[in-house]
C-alpha cells in the first residue's frame, strides 16, 4: 500500500522535481513510520525517509518502501539528495510549513538552475 502511494506521487513528478513532506501525519501516510520528527522526500526515481538518531535504527528495521537515511544536518542532507537527483523544482506542504521555514529552505538549498 505504501509503495502504491509513493508510485502515484512519483508518477506526477518530472525527472527534475521532488516533493518534501514534513508533517507527521503525512510522513506516516507515505512511509508507514511514526515519529515526531523527520521528512519524506519523493523524487521520480526514489523515495527517502530521513529521521534523526532517535528513530534511525527502528526506521531501518521497519521501513522497506523508502530508503532510510540519518538526518543529521537538515538543509545539507536535503541538499545532497536534491543535487544527486538534479532536482530543479521542490514542492513543499504549504499548509504544514511556516514562512520562516520556507525562507530557510530558499537560503540553504543550493539551486541546480
C-alpha positions in Angstrom: 0.0 0.0 0.0 2.8 2.4 0.8 4.5 1.6 -2.5 1.3 2.4 -4.3 1.0 5.8 -2.6 4.6 6.6 -3.5 4.2 5.5 -7.0 1.1 7.7 -7.5 3.0 10.7 -6.4 6.2 10.0 -8.3 4.1 9.4 -11.5 3.1 13.1 -11.3 6.7 14.3 -10.9 9.0 15.2 -13.7 12.6 13.9 -13.5 13.8 17.2 -12.1 11.1 17.6 -9.4 10.7 16.4 -5.9 8.1 16.6 -3.0 9.2 17.3 0.5 6.9 16.1 3.3 7.5 17.1 6.9 4.1 16.9 8.5 3.9 14.0 11.0 0.6 12.6 9.7 1.6 12.9 6.0 5.0 11.4 6.7 3.3 8.4 8.4 0.9 8.1 5.4 3.7 7.9 2.9 6.2 5.9 5.0 4.2 3.8 7.5 6.6 5.1 10.2 5.5 7.2 13.1 7.9 9.7 14.5 7.8 13.2 15.9 10.5 14.4 13.5 11.8 13.7 10.1 11.0 14.2 6.4 9.9 12.2 3.4 11.5 13.2 0.1 9.9 11.8 -3.0 11.6 12.0 -6.4 10.7 10.4 -9.7 13.4 7.8 -9.2 13.4 7.1 -5.5 11.8 8.0 -2.2 13.5 8.6 1.1 12.7 8.8 4.8 15.1 10.9 6.7 15.0 10.7 10.5 17.2 11.7 13.3 19.3 9.4 15.6 16.3 8.7 17.9 14.4 6.9 15.2 17.1 5.8 12.7 17.6 2.1 13.9 13.8 1.5 14.3 13.1 3.0 10.9 15.9 1.0 9.2 14.4 -2.2 10.6 10.7 -1.3 9.8 10.6 0.7 6.6 11.1 -1.0 3.3 9.4 1.1 0.7 11.7 4.1 1.2 15.4 4.4 1.6 16.0 5.3 5.3 18.7 7.9 5.9 20.1 9.5 9.1 19.1 13.2 9.2 22.0 15.0 10.8 22.1 18.4 9.1 18.6 19.2 7.9 19.4 21.5 5.0 22.7 19.8 4.0 21.1 16.4 3.9 18.2 17.5 1.8 20.5 19.4 -0.4 22.7 16.3 -1.1 19.7 14.4 -2.3 18.4 17.2 -4.4 21.8 17.6 -6.0 22.1 13.8 -6.5 18.8 13.7 -8.3 19.4 17.0 -10.1 16.2 18.5 -8.7 15.3 21.9 -10.0 11.8 22.2 -8.5 11.0 21.3 -4.9 7.3 21.1 -3.9 6.5 21.5 -0.2 3.4 21.2 2.0 2.4 24.8 2.3 -0.3 24.1 5.0 2.3 22.4 7.2 5.4 24.7 7.0 6.0 28.1 8.3 7.0 31.1 6.2 10.3 31.2 8.1 11.0 27.5 7.2 10.3 28.2 3.6 12.7 31.1 3.7 15.4 29.0 5.3 14.9 26.4 2.6 15.4 29.0 0.0 18.5 30.3 1.7 20.1 27.0 2.4 19.3 24.8 -0.6 21.7 25.2 -3.5 20.0 25.8 -6.8 20.6 23.4 -9.7 19.5 26.0 -12.2 
